[in-house]
Amino acid sequence: MQLATSIIAFLPKGCLNWQGDALFQTHENLEHLAMMEQVLGPIPQYMIKRASQHAVKYFRNGRELNWPEGASSRESIRAVRRLPHLRNLIMQNADHSAGALIDLLQRLLTFDPIERISAKEALKHEFFRERT
């Protein structure tokens, strides 16, 4: 695994993995949300309830993502299902610092931007202290 500072460089925008590839390789909004849920877990209910009128179309009964029913194709469904959960993704490529890295990424990729840690806070995370 490369030095973790490269991980910080892309978060939360773009969501590239440490190998430089886009983690969520799609241009469709619903598929992108489904990929995020596959990797990060469900979108919090309070965020779904506060969704704008434009975003309501992506959710079923205002409670959950309209997936896979709203998928544009079977390939789209397969692309989402192929993605591993964040913990599994890290463990596939991990070294001794996997636990701290998983914690850091979960905090950086938190759905709610108010709860998400800043880059400045991230640099003080245990993961970086282990490396010095």
PyMOL commands that set and color helices and strands:
alter all, ss='L'
color gray80, all
select helices_A, chain A and resi 5-8+29-40+45-49+56-58+74-82+86-92+98-108+119-122+126-130
alter helices_A, ss='H'
color red, helices_A
select strands_A, chain A and resi 59-60+64-65
alter strands_A, ss='S'
color yellow, strands_A
deselect
rebuild
show_as cartoon
